[in-house]
Amino acid sequence: MVRIGLLGCGNIGHIIGQYRENIEIIALYDRVFQKADDMAITCGGIACKEFEQFIKEDFDYVVEAASVNAVRLFGKQVLLNGKHLIVLSVGAFSDPTFRDCLTETARAANRKIYIPSGAITGLDNLKVGRISPIHKLLLRTTKNPVSLGIHCDERRLIFQGKANECIKEFPRNVNVSVALSLAAGREADVELYADPDVDRNVHEIFCEGDFGEIYIKINNVQSPKNPATSYLAALSILTLLKNLDNPLVVGT
Ligand SMILES: NC(=O)c1ccc[n+]([C@@H]2O[C@H](COP(=O)([O-])OP(=O)(O)OC[C@H]3O[C@@H](n4cnc5c(N)ncnc54)[C@H](O)[C@@H]3O)[C@@H](O)[C@H]2O)c1
């Protein structure tokens, strides 16, 4: 069993709780205490009112499924308290100063920071970008306006630019653009479309390098309780946790 502390008891937190086959949830923390308390009743674990109490409990991994701000607020304390950190709100790493600081803290504490594939696939081999040049890396994301918290009657380009700028405007919608940038070792370009005719979260990845070209299209089913979040993202956390101790490592 993998012993985890759950930071964020929302949509993804609930899916983790629902499919916790090889996972023991030891402690739960949410800024809305009632959410942690409700989950503790069904999934077990201690619901904590304070983060300081949560992080002292006896578990090995913090699964962050809260927000970019939560990673900024608590990331360092997680590592300094001897826990590994699994991050879904990857947007926090768009700030290079914060990213370097947290990475150094992890190194000094001999802990790891894991970034799961989340709502996309293909992060594994994009890491070739650190060895052999990647000339183009573009993420085209299309979501229903409701997921983006806006209204429009027809397909509209609402952002075009760099990943680190896009995440500032849409911290709950384009975490994958920062994950792509981290994997490839170069900042991704982003086109974000709102389209009232789509009921999926669609991510298209265009990549060109010395190796050739990649095109990946992911049509994500939305999570039932949060249309901004793809169901695949929750499944990717579960997959990561399931394979942590597996001696046969596939696709890194
Ligand atoms: N990497 C990816 O591919 C990917 C995909 C989907 C979602 N995400 C990110 O994962 C996170 C969770 O997604 P979700 O759908 O479960 O969101 P959600 O809004 O349903 O749940 C988030 C929970 O975290 C809590 N929370 C937020 N900030 C907090 C803080 N500072 N301290 C403590 N608790 C806090 C909220 O109260 C809420 O209960 C979001 O940041 C989302 O953008 C990443």
The ligand as an SDF file (V2000), in Angstrom:
LIG
                    3D

 44 48  0  0  0  0  0  0  0  0999 V2000
   -1.8600   18.5650  -14.7730 N   0  0  0  0  0  0  0  0  0  0  0  0
   -3.0240   18.3600  -15.3500 C   0  0  0  0  0  0  0  0  0  0  0  0
   -3.1120   17.8220  -16.4590 O   0  0  0  0  0  0  0  0  0  0  0  0
   -4.2930   18.7420  -14.6420 C   0  0  0  0  0  0  0  0  0  0  0  0
   -5.5120   18.2840  -15.1340 C   0  0  0  0  0  0  0  0  0  0  0  0
   -6.6650   18.5740  -14.4470 C   0  0  0  0  0  0  0  0  0  0  0  0
   -6.6180   19.3880  -13.3090 C   0  0  0  0  0  0  0  0  0  0  0  0
   -5.4330   19.8760  -12.8840 N   0  0  0  0  0  0  0  0  0  0  0  0
   -5.3550   20.7270  -11.6960 C   0  0  0  0  0  0  0  0  0  0  0  0
   -5.5540   19.9190  -10.5430 O   0  0  0  0  0  0  0  0  0  0  0  0
   -6.1150   20.7120   -9.4980 C   0  0  0  0  0  0  0  0  0  0  0  0
   -7.3300   20.0050   -8.8800 C   0  0  0  0  0  0  0  0  0  0  0  0
   -8.3460   19.8640   -9.8550 O   0  0  0  0  0  0  0  0  0  0  0  0
   -9.8620   19.5400   -9.4020 P   0  0  0  0  0  0  0  0  0  0  0  0
  -10.6540   19.3620  -10.6300 O   0  0  0  0  0  0  0  0  0  0  0  0
   -9.8630   18.4870   -8.3630 O   0  0  0  0  0  0  0  0  0  0  0  0
  -10.2510   20.9620   -8.7310 O   0  0  0  0  0  0  0  0  0  0  0  0
  -11.4370   21.2230   -7.6960 P   0  0  0  0  0  0  0  0  0  0  0  0
  -11.6670   22.6910   -7.7490 O   0  0  0  0  0  0  0  0  0  0  0  0
  -12.5740   20.3210   -7.9380 O   0  0  0  0  0  0  0  0  0  0  0  0
  -10.8010   20.8310   -6.2710 O   0  0  0  0  0  0  0  0  0  0  0  0
   -9.7400   21.5520   -5.6940 C   0  0  0  0  0  0  0  0  0  0  0  0
   -9.8610   21.4310   -4.1710 C   0  0  0  0  0  0  0  0  0  0  0  0
   -8.6790   21.9850   -3.6060 O   0  0  0  0  0  0  0  0  0  0  0  0
   -9.0520   22.9060   -2.5780 C   0  0  0  0  0  0  0  0  0  0  0  0
   -8.0250   23.9530   -2.5390 N   0  0  0  0  0  0  0  0  0  0  0  0
   -7.7640   24.9010   -3.4730 C   0  0  0  0  0  0  0  0  0  0  0  0
   -6.7580   25.6950   -3.0650 N   0  0  0  0  0  0  0  0  0  0  0  0
   -6.3690   25.2310   -1.8590 C   0  0  0  0  0  0  0  0  0  0  0  0
   -5.3800   25.6410   -0.9150 C   0  0  0  0  0  0  0  0  0  0  0  0
   -4.6070   26.7250   -1.1280 N   0  0  0  0  0  0  0  0  0  0  0  0
   -5.2540   24.9330    0.2360 N   0  0  0  0  0  0  0  0  0  0  0  0
   -6.0460   23.8590    0.4700 C   0  0  0  0  0  0  0  0  0  0  0  0
   -7.0180   23.4370   -0.3640 N   0  0  0  0  0  0  0  0  0  0  0  0
   -7.1780   24.1220   -1.5170 C   0  0  0  0  0  0  0  0  0  0  0  0
  -10.4190   23.4440   -2.9530 C   0  0  0  0  0  0  0  0  0  0  0  0
  -11.1560   23.8600   -1.8130 O   0  0  0  0  0  0  0  0  0  0  0  0
  -11.0540   22.2290   -3.6170 C   0  0  0  0  0  0  0  0  0  0  0  0
  -11.7600   21.4120   -2.6990 O   0  0  0  0  0  0  0  0  0  0  0  0
   -6.4450   22.0810  -10.1370 C   0  0  0  0  0  0  0  0  0  0  0  0
   -5.4080   23.0070   -9.8680 O   0  0  0  0  0  0  0  0  0  0  0  0
   -6.4710   21.7640  -11.6190 C   0  0  0  0  0  0  0  0  0  0  0  0
   -6.1790   22.8890  -12.4240 O   0  0  0  0  0  0  0  0  0  0  0  0
   -4.2690   19.5590  -13.5150 C   0  0  0  0  0  0  0  0  0  0  0  0
  1  2  1  0
  2  3  2  0
  2  4  1  0
  4  5  1  0
  4 44  2  0
  5  6  2  0
  6  7  1  0
  7  8  2  0
  8  9  1  0
  8 44  1  0
  9 10  1  0
  9 42  1  0
 10 11  1  0
 11 12  1  0
 11 40  1  0
 12 13  1  0
 13 14  1  0
 14 15  2  0
 14 16  1  0
 14 17  1  0
 17 18  1  0
 18 19  2  0
 18 20  1  0
 18 21  1  0
 21 22  1  0
 22 23  1  0
 23 24  1  0
 23 38  1  0
 24 25  1  0
 25 26  1  0
 25 36  1  0
 26 27  1  0
 26 35  1  0
 27 28  2  0
 28 29  1  0
 29 30  1  0
 29 35  2  0
 30 31  1  0
 30 32  2  0
 32 33  1  0
 33 34  2  0
 34 35  1  0
 36 37  1  0
 36 38  1  0
 38 39  1  0
 40 41  1  0
 40 42  1  0
 42 43  1  0
M  CHG  2   8   1  16  -1
M  END
$$$$
